[in-house]
Amino acid sequence: MNARILVADDDRKLAALVRTYLERAGHQVVTVHDGQAALAECRRRQPDLAVLDIMMPVLDGHDVCHVLRAEGEVPVIFLTARTTEDDLVLGLGLGADDYVTKPFSPRELMARVEAVLRRTRPDPGASVVRAGSLVIDEERHLVTQAGRSVPCTPAEFRILRELVTHPSRVYSRQRLLEAAFGFDHDALERTVDVHVMNLRRKLERDPASPERLVTVYGVGYKYVAEEQEG
């Protein structure tokens, strides 16, 4: 699964080490050392994946991710020395696909890279999922509601797809974490709430009183299509 990967970290030795391991795995790698350069490189030639340190000069990783999410769908893995719950929720809430905390082993990072590439690359056998006016095109990674395009981050897309595939089925937060980030991931269940909140802003007439993405208290969430109402 060869890919074009951008590595952005102001620690040049660490960036070089990561590049070495990625190239050994057969990937094409570009390294930069500040956030502005990372953004410029992504705009010049969109990578299949961006590995971003959070604490970078000029623009930090959060800022770069925010702009990338506004402009497209480049998958992002954060490298971070921040390990508090709020820091991790913030990073994933911005639309990152995964994060790796420093210090880390190169083998751990390689495993995370391959997992994100598997989840975010188009599947030729992917299908179209419909629930009322909502349509999810898995191959094109496209969500529309009543013909209107709804931009979603990769994690939001996978959570929504999981819910919409089985309308009215109640999903626990842990199950939705597995859908968004893969099995055996240590992401916090609270991040699911952040993603659902963002999806409600994009899909609901009144996000404060959701009709589609419904909370089942003490359990998790379910999706209610229009024809199921009443």
C-alpha positions, 0 to 999 in steps of 0.5 A: 500500500504505497502512499505519498506521505508528508511528515511535519516536525521541527525535530529534524532528527525525529522527522528523518527517522520517521522518513527512513521507516516510511520509505523502507515500507515503500512510501514516498515521503516529504519532510518539512519542519514548520506548519506553514511549510506543511500547509504549502506542501499539502496545497502543492501536491496533496498527500495521501496522509499527513503526519503532523507534530502539534508543537511546530513553529509558525503554524502549529499542527492544530492550525494546519489540520483545521485548514486542511479540513476546510480545504479537503480530506487529507488524512492526519495523524498527530504526533504529540507530547500532550497527553491530557484528555482535553488535548486528545479530544481537541485533536480528534475533534478537529478531524484528525484520524489518529494520534501517537504520543511521544515518545513512541516506537517507529513500529507503533507509528508504522502500524498507525500509518497503515491502519489509517491508509486502509481506512481512508483509501477508497474501496472499489467494492464500496457501496452507496448507503441511503436513509431517507434523504441522506445518501452516503457514497463510500467510494467517493467519500461523499455525504449528501442530504436532500441533494446538498453536499455535507462536508465530513471529516474522515472520522465523522464519515465513518461514524455516520456510515456506521449509524446510517447503515443500520437505522434505529440500531443503538450503538455504544460509544465504544462501538463507534470508536472502533468504527472511527479509529479501528479496533484496539484503539485507546482514543477516549469515548468522549471524542465520539460525543465531539464528532456527533456534536459536529455532525448534528451541526451539519445535519440537524435543523436544530442541533440542540433538539436532534431528530436524526442523530439521537442520544440513547441515554446510558447507552450511546447513539442511533440514527433515525431516518425520516420515514421512521419518524412518528 
